[in-house]
Amino acid sequence: MRSSRFWLVVAMLLVPSAAAADGHRAIFFGLSFSNGSLLTGVHGTFDAGMAGDRVAVVGDLSWHTGDGTDRTMYAAGLRFLPGYSRKSTSRHLVSVHALVGGARESGDNAAVFGGGAAYEAVLRRTTTARVSLRIQGDVFARTGSLDSFGRVSVLLGGRW
């Protein structure tokens, strides 16, 4: 089982993602760890820029498994980029985000809310595309519970 998960992750990282330079839309997919690396899985995030690219609407989906637990999480929210990260010539992008959504874990549904930050290194830039590697960290809390969980993801994708 572990071997098949490893090859699934490798295949996802090798799939080319659509990317571009103006930063209006972004798609990222990759490997994700949660609960102190007890859970491993996949994570996808989708951004659509607005307000002069200072703010982006975010859709987020992840699935983690391990240690007898399966967690599927879906969320939406806003991503904020500081001024130096919005420049078309920036090779290093930093952003913060806030998300609200739901999680299904071992048969139980719960609303979740949280936020995090991301660092993005631009690997390749053309006149119409920007391919990047993103490292993203999040912390989420469940409503009605004092439990929280973290997630760290390494994502490959880009902007167009």
C-alpha positions, 0 to 999 in steps of 0.5 A, a space after each residue: 500500500 505504501 509503495 502504491 501511494 508513493 508512485 501516485 504522488 510521484 505521478 501527480 508531481 510529474 503531471 504538467 500544470 497549466 501556468 502563466 505570468 499575469 497571476 489572475 489564476 493559479 492551479 497547484 497539486 502535490 504531496 501533503 502531510 497532516 497531524 505531524 506527518 501521521 497522515 499523508 495525502 494529496 492536496 490541490 488548490 485553485 486561485 482566481 485573482 481580483 482587486 488588482 491581484 492583491 486578493 485571490 479567491 481560493 478553492 482548496 481540496 485535500 485527502 489524507 490517510 494513515 494511522 487508521 484515519 481517512 480525512 477529506 477536506 474542502 474549503 474556500 476563502 481568500 489569499 492575500 499577497 503583499 505588494 512585492 509578491 505581485 510584481 510580474 518579475 518576482 521570483 519569490 512570492 509570499 502569501 497568507 490565506 484564510 479558509 472556511 469549509 468542511 472535513 469528513 474524518 472517519 465517517 464524521 462531518 465537521 465544519 472547519 476554519 483556519 488559515 496559513 501562509 505559502 511561499 512560492 518559488 518561480 521555477 520557469 517564466 515565459 511571456 504567458 506562463 509561470 511555473 512554480 513550486 509552492 510550500 504551504 502550511 495551514 492550521 485548521 480548527 473544527 467547530 464544536 471541538 477544541 481539536 485542531 490539525 495542521 497541514 504542510 504541503 509541497 505543491 507544483 503548479 503555476 499561474 496564467 
